[in-house]
Amino acid sequence: MIRAQAVIDRGALAHNLSRVRALAPNRRVYAAVKADGYGHGAATVAGALAEADGFAVSSLDEALQLRWAGIDKPVAMLSQQLDEFVCAQAGEYGLELVIFHHSQLAALEQYLGPTLKAWVKIDSGMHRLGFAPSDVDEVEARLAKLERVEVVGWLTHLACADEPSRPETQAQLDVFARTSANRSGLRSIANSAGVLAWPEAHADVVRPGIMLYGSSPMCDRDAASYDLRPAMHLSAPLIARNRIAAGETVGYGATWRTPEAMDVGVIGIGYGDGYPRHAPSGTPVLIDGVRVPLVGRVSMDMITVDLRNAPNARVGDRATLWGGGLDVDEVARHADTIAYELFCRLTPRVRFEVV
């Protein structure tokens, strides 16, 4: 009997990329596959998204994983510090750099290998990575002196695009437009929320992430309303069905008590598999085609659920934790987190299958 299993749907990934194309027509798409493809498997995701124009990762290690998997599209490293080794690897494997700090310029000025392609990141207001607008002229001038570095474009990142009513995004767009004006190269702004809600942020290259995996980044709309399909179906077996008397407690800490004599199910997944320990009672689970609420605390290997609405559920049936009829974003809201974290925290105990 397979315990926790995550089934990755390549067709859903390809469909979600087609939605990006429809929403941002005639733009290049760099698909974000960092953090092991948001927990879905970077090589699997990149293979399913073969029609993307390029990929975005965080680090050299992540970029090399794609190259070693046979991915030959452009790969941009979004937050990789530079030194002699990193520059040499980028040159050898044809990786694109993102330049966001003065220390990186010093490393590039010592580089003697094949021509490197680089994006320059502008801090338009998120104040995380990127050059202040007042420094961009100097940065451009220093890069122009480097014969082995080709600036392919300018990018920034949006802090509040998931809340369209907030003014910060338009302010960032204005700063980026002013700072990047009259500079040669491509422009890249939009993350998933930018693709969905800010057409003026589409520029030349969009960098979608979470929407490719079938989750909505927006605070006020779900994935289905954008015709996004879940790419991961996480399930685990019902390993026990127990009749519990009224007034008895269930689980560690005795935090939940049966309101009546009832059946409680035990499902073979827990925080040891990456299911969130802080998921509270009431978090939805899908079993036997119906929704049942989690009750009591999440354990390392098990969760318990109220089976009063699932009289036909039997030991051996598989329960859906998210995907396949249960929106991951809904589960994330109950657990006071986001789908990104739920995807990324799955542990090696979970068996992955690709379909």
Buried (B, 14 or more C-beta within 10 A) or exposed (E): EEBBBBBBBBEBBBBBBEBBBEBBEEBBBBBBBBBBBBBBBBBBBBBBBEEBEBBBBBBBEBBBBBBEEEBEBBBBBBBBEBEEEBBBBBBEBBBBBBBBBEEBBEBBEEBEEEEBBBBBBBBBBBEEBBBEBEBBEEBBEBBEEBEBBEBBBBBBBBBBBBBBEEEBBBBBBEBBBEBBEEBEBBBBBBBBBBBBBBEEBBBBBBBBBBBBBBBBBBEEBEBEEBEBBBBBBBBBBBBEBEEBEEEEBBBEEEEBEBEEEBBBBBBBBBBBBBBBBEBBBEBBBBBBEEBBBBBBBBBEBBBBBBBBEBEEBEEEBBBBBBBBEBBBBBBBEBBEBBBBBBBBBBEEEBEBEBE
